[in-house]
Amino acid sequence: MMHVSSSAPPSPEIIPQMTYAQLWSLGGLSPWTLLVRVTREFVRLQFTARSAALAYYALFSTAPLFIMILAISALLPIEGFLTNTLQAIDRGMPEKVTALIRDQLIDIEGSINITLTFGSLFLLMTTGSRLFRTLGQGLDAAFGVDEPRRFLQARLISVLMVFVLFLLFLVAMIALVFGPQILRFILRELQIDWLQSPAYHFSRWGTAALFMLVSSALMYWIVPSVKVRFYLISPGSLFATIGSAFATVGIAYYVDSFHRFNEIYGTLGGIVALLLWFQFTGLLLLTGGLINGIILRQGAVAQ
């Protein structure tokens, strides 16, 4: 039986019993009290340092991820798969990040082979599992877990999350190709062509938001060492999704608008911007988990 800290309910089996209504009533907490608790725990648990570690492992996962994407995209009978994906990244990420990703894909594309593909798969599982173990440590702290999973079990869960997130990412990329095309067809049939431009942007951002919402919901369900019910839309996952959209736009605006950034970092600007985006994303995921953790623990105590 797993034990949790004194601030958590004595039995983790109590936590899954919370309904959506109880979850969204914040476990009986007022919004202000929740904000105070989240802020206090955010500082105590050193989420800024934890998110920096997440960004480090995420950066090392990008190269094998790109290789796997190129290898799989070559097998998919979808025209414009990679081009549409790059266009979607270009519209959301800073110009330097897009240029960095494009250059990496071009460099890798000509050297794809079976050995490189399987080597990249192994590397992705290694760095990706370390990424999710680090995330798991942060979420365990957010949920008040004193006794985490055993090493082997935690590693298997981390590898599973790598594959799950990779498959979700592929589905999102395919949706980025077909989504706008389907919307254009529908709008043409309805003779409302003037909606094509806003519908195009909506489909892009909608796909990214849905990917983030589902991904964060799965992380908060699978990664922590405490058993919790699956909540597709929770305060934490909604916070992480909305926050990631604002962070993406904000970082892109900052990097592309302030020339000092280019002067200071030069050719390293793309890597620094990507690291910054990874760190903000990790920070938002950890904070979203903390929000859910405080609500669930409070609700279980109230029961």
C-alpha positions as CSV (number, residue, x, y, z in Angstrom):
1,M,0.0,0.0,0.0
2,M,1.3,3.4,-0.9
3,H,1.6,6.1,1.8
4,V,1.2,9.8,1.3
5,S,2.3,12.7,3.4
6,S,0.3,14.1,6.3
7,S,-1.2,16.8,4.1
8,A,-2.7,14.1,1.9
9,P,-5.5,11.7,2.7
10,P,-4.4,8.5,4.4
11,S,-5.5,6.3,1.6
12,P,-4.9,7.1,-2.1
13,E,-8.0,5.0,-3.1
14,I,-10.1,7.8,-1.8
15,I,-8.9,10.2,-4.5
16,P,-10.5,8.5,-7.6
17,Q,-14.0,8.9,-6.0
18,M,-14.1,12.7,-6.7
19,T,-16.7,13.6,-9.3
20,Y,-16.4,16.3,-12.0
21,A,-18.8,18.5,-10.0
22,Q,-16.6,18.1,-6.9
23,L,-13.4,18.7,-9.0
24,W,-14.8,21.9,-10.5
25,S,-16.0,23.1,-7.1
26,L,-12.3,23.1,-6.3
27,G,-12.7,20.5,-3.5
28,G,-14.5,23.1,-1.4
29,L,-11.7,25.7,-1.7
30,S,-12.4,29.2,-2.7
31,P,-10.4,30.4,-5.9
32,W,-8.4,32.8,-3.7
33,T,-7.5,30.0,-1.2
34,L,-6.5,27.7,-4.1
35,L,-4.3,30.4,-5.6
36,V,-2.5,31.0,-2.3
37,R,-1.9,27.3,-1.7
38,V,-0.7,26.8,-5.3
39,T,1.7,29.8,-5.0
40,R,3.1,28.6,-1.7
41,E,3.6,25.0,-2.9
42,F,5.0,26.2,-6.2
43,V,7.8,27.9,-4.3
44,R,8.3,25.2,-1.8
45,L,8.5,22.4,-4.4
46,Q,11.0,24.4,-6.5
47,F,9.1,24.0,-9.7
48,T,11.3,26.5,-11.5
49,A,14.3,24.2,-11.1
50,R,12.3,21.1,-11.9
51,S,11.0,22.7,-15.2
52,A,14.6,23.6,-16.1
53,A,15.5,19.9,-15.8
54,L,12.5,19.0,-17.9
55,A,13.6,21.4,-20.6
56,Y,17.1,19.9,-20.6
57,Y,15.8,16.3,-21.2
58,A,13.2,17.6,-23.7
59,L,15.9,19.3,-25.8
60,F,17.9,16.0,-26.0
61,S,14.7,14.3,-27.2
62,T,14.2,16.5,-30.2
63,A,16.8,15.0,-32.5
64,P,15.6,11.4,-32.2
65,L,12.0,12.6,-32.3
66,F,12.6,14.4,-35.7
67,I,14.3,11.3,-37.1
68,M,11.4,9.1,-36.1
69,I,8.9,11.7,-37.6
70,L,10.9,11.7,-40.9
71,A,11.0,7.9,-40.9
72,I,7.3,7.5,-40.3
73,S,6.3,10.3,-42.6
74,A,8.0,8.5,-45.5
75,L,5.7,5.5,-44.9
76,L,2.5,7.5,-44.7
77,P,0.6,8.0,-48.0
78,I,-0.2,11.6,-47.1
79,E,0.9,14.3,-49.5
80,G,2.4,17.4,-47.8
81,F,2.6,15.8,-44.4
82,L,5.9,17.3,-43.4
83,T,5.4,20.6,-45.2
84,N,2.1,21.2,-43.4
85,T,3.6,20.4,-40.1
86,L,6.4,22.9,-40.6
87,Q,3.9,25.5,-41.7
88,A,1.9,24.9,-38.5
89,I,5.1,25.2,-36.4
90,D,6.1,28.4,-38.3
91,R,2.8,30.1,-37.4
92,G,3.1,29.4,-33.7
93,M,6.8,29.2,-32.8
94,P,9.5,31.9,-33.0
95,E,11.1,32.3,-36.4
96,K,14.5,31.1,-35.0
97,V,12.9,27.9,-33.6
98,T,11.2,27.2,-36.9
99,A,14.5,27.8,-38.8
100,L,16.3,25.5,-36.4
101,I,13.7,22.7,-36.8
102,R,13.7,23.1,-40.6
103,D,17.5,23.0,-40.8
104,Q,17.6,19.9,-38.7
105,L,15.0,18.1,-40.7
106,I,16.8,18.9,-44.0
107,D,20.1,17.7,-42.6
108,I,18.6,14.4,-41.3
109,E,16.3,13.7,-44.3
110,G,19.1,12.6,-46.6
111,S,20.6,10.2,-44.1
112,I,17.6,8.2,-42.9
113,N,18.2,4.4,-42.8
114,I,17.1,1.5,-40.7
115,T,20.1,1.6,-38.3
116,L,19.6,5.3,-37.7
117,T,15.9,4.8,-37.2
118,F,16.2,2.1,-34.6
119,G,19.1,3.9,-32.9
120,S,16.9,7.0,-32.7
121,L,14.0,4.9,-31.3
122,F,16.3,3.7,-28.5
123,L,17.6,7.2,-27.8
124,L,14.1,8.6,-27.8
125,M,13.0,5.9,-25.3
126,T,16.0,6.6,-23.1
127,T,15.8,10.4,-23.1
128,G,12.0,10.5,-23.2
129,S,11.7,8.1,-20.2
130,R,14.1,10.2,-18.2
131,L,11.9,13.2,-19.1
132,F,8.8,11.5,-17.8
133,R,10.5,10.2,-14.7
134,T,11.5,13.8,-13.9
135,L,8.0,14.9,-14.6
136,G,6.7,12.1,-12.4
137,Q,8.9,13.2,-9.5
138,G,7.4,16.7,-9.8
139,L,3.8,15.4,-10.0
140,D,4.4,13.1,-7.0
141,A,5.5,16.1,-5.0
142,A,2.4,18.0,-6.3
143,F,0.1,15.1,-5.2
144,G,1.9,14.7,-1.8
145,V,3.3,11.2,-2.5
146,D,5.9,10.0,-0.1
147,E,6.5,6.6,-1.6
148,P,6.9,6.7,-5.4
149,R,6.9,3.7,-7.7
150,R,9.8,1.3,-7.8
151,F,12.5,2.1,-10.3
152,L,11.6,-0.5,-12.9
153,Q,7.9,0.3,-12.7
154,A,8.5,4.0,-13.0
155,R,10.8,3.3,-16.0
156,L,8.1,1.2,-17.8
157,I,5.5,3.9,-17.2
158,S,7.8,6.5,-18.6
159,V,8.5,4.4,-21.7
160,L,4.8,3.9,-22.2
161,M,4.2,7.7,-22.0
162,V,6.9,8.2,-24.6
163,F,5.0,6.0,-27.0
164,V,1.6,7.4,-26.1
165,L,2.7,11.0,-26.6
166,F,4.5,10.1,-29.8
167,L,1.3,8.5,-31.2
168,L,-0.8,11.5,-30.1
169,F,1.8,13.8,-31.8
170,L,1.5,11.9,-35.0
171,V,-2.3,12.1,-34.9
172,A,-2.1,15.8,-34.3
173,M,0.3,16.3,-37.2
174,I,-2.1,14.3,-39.5
175,A,-5.0,16.5,-38.3
176,L,-2.9,19.6,-39.2
177,V,-2.8,18.3,-42.8
178,F,-6.5,17.2,-43.2
179,G,-8.2,19.6,-40.8
180,P,-7.8,22.8,-42.9
181,Q,-8.6,20.9,-46.1
182,I,-11.9,19.5,-44.6
183,L,-12.9,23.0,-43.3
184,R,-12.2,24.6,-46.7
185,F,-14.3,22.0,-48.4
186,I,-17.2,22.5,-46.0
187,L,-17.1,26.3,-46.2
188,R,-17.0,26.1,-50.0
189,E,-20.0,23.9,-50.1
190,L,-21.8,26.2,-47.7
191,Q,-20.7,29.2,-49.9
192,I,-19.1,31.1,-47.0
193,D,-15.6,31.4,-48.3
194,W,-14.9,34.5,-46.3
195,L,-14.6,32.3,-43.2
196,Q,-11.8,30.3,-44.7
197,S,-9.0,32.3,-43.2
198,P,-10.3,32.4,-39.6
199,A,-11.3,28.7,-39.9
200,Y,-7.8,27.9,-41.0
201,H,-6.3,29.5,-37.9
202,F,-8.9,28.0,-35.7
203,S,-8.2,24.5,-37.0
204,R,-4.4,25.0,-36.4
205,W,-4.8,26.3,-32.8
206,G,-7.7,24.0,-32.1
207,T,-5.6,20.9,-33.0
208,A,-2.7,22.2,-30.8
209,A,-5.0,22.9,-27.9
210,L,-6.7,19.5,-28.1
211,F,-3.3,17.8,-28.2
212,M,-2.2,19.7,-25.1
213,L,-5.5,19.0,-23.3
214,V,-5.4,15.3,-24.0
215,S,-1.7,15.0,-23.3
216,S,-1.8,16.8,-20.0
217,A,-4.9,14.8,-18.9
218,L,-3.1,11.5,-19.7
219,M,0.0,12.7,-17.8
220,Y,-2.0,13.6,-14.7
221,W,-3.7,10.2,-14.8
222,I,-0.8,7.9,-15.6
223,V,2.4,9.5,-14.5
224,P,1.8,10.2,-10.7
225,S,2.5,7.3,-8.3
226,V,-0.9,7.8,-6.7
227,K,-4.0,6.4,-8.3
228,V,-6.4,9.1,-9.6
229,R,-9.4,9.1,-11.9
230,F,-9.0,10.1,-15.5
231,Y,-10.3,13.7,-16.0
232,L,-10.2,14.9,-19.6
233,I,-11.0,18.4,-18.7
234,S,-9.7,19.4,-15.2
235,P,-8.7,22.7,-13.7
236,G,-5.1,21.6,-14.0
237,S,-5.2,20.4,-17.6
238,L,-7.2,23.5,-18.7
239,F,-4.7,25.7,-17.0
240,A,-1.8,24.0,-18.8
241,T,-3.6,24.2,-22.2
242,I,-4.5,27.8,-22.0
243,G,-1.2,28.7,-20.4
244,S,0.8,27.0,-23.2
245,A,-1.1,28.9,-25.9
246,F,-0.2,32.2,-24.2
247,A,3.3,31.1,-23.5
248,T,3.8,30.1,-27.2
249,V,2.5,33.4,-28.5
250,G,4.4,35.4,-25.8
251,I,7.8,33.7,-26.4
252,A,7.3,34.0,-30.2
253,Y,6.6,37.7,-29.9
254,Y,9.5,38.3,-27.5
255,V,12.1,36.4,-29.6
256,D,10.9,37.8,-33.0
257,S,10.4,41.4,-31.8
258,F,13.4,42.2,-29.6
259,H,16.5,42.5,-31.6
260,R,18.6,42.3,-28.4
261,F,17.8,38.6,-28.3
262,N,19.5,38.0,-31.6
263,E,22.5,40.2,-30.6
264,I,23.1,38.4,-27.4
265,Y,22.6,34.8,-28.5
266,G,23.4,34.9,-32.2
267,T,23.3,31.5,-33.9
268,L,22.3,29.9,-30.6
269,G,19.1,31.9,-30.5
270,G,17.0,29.1,-31.9
271,I,18.2,26.6,-29.2
272,V,17.8,29.2,-26.4
273,A,14.2,30.0,-27.6
274,L,13.4,26.3,-27.8
275,L,14.8,25.7,-24.3
276,L,12.7,28.7,-23.1
277,W,9.6,27.2,-24.6
278,F,10.3,23.7,-23.1
279,Q,10.8,25.3,-19.7
280,F,7.6,27.3,-19.8
281,T,5.7,24.2,-21.0
282,G,7.2,22.1,-18.2
283,L,6.4,24.8,-15.7
284,L,2.8,24.9,-16.8
285,L,2.4,21.1,-16.7
286,L,3.8,20.9,-13.2
287,T,1.6,23.8,-12.0
288,G,-1.5,22.2,-13.6
289,G,-0.6,19.0,-11.8
290,L,-0.2,21.0,-8.5
291,I,-3.6,22.6,-9.0
292,N,-5.3,19.1,-9.5
293,G,-3.2,17.7,-6.6
294,I,-4.3,20.3,-4.1
295,I,-8.0,20.1,-5.2
296,L,-8.0,16.3,-5.0
297,R,-6.3,16.1,-1.6
298,Q,-8.6,18.8,-0.2
299,G,-11.7,17.0,-1.6
300,A,-10.6,13.7,-0.2
301,V,-10.0,15.2,3.3
302,A,-13.4,16.9,3.1
303,Q,-15.1,13.5,2.5
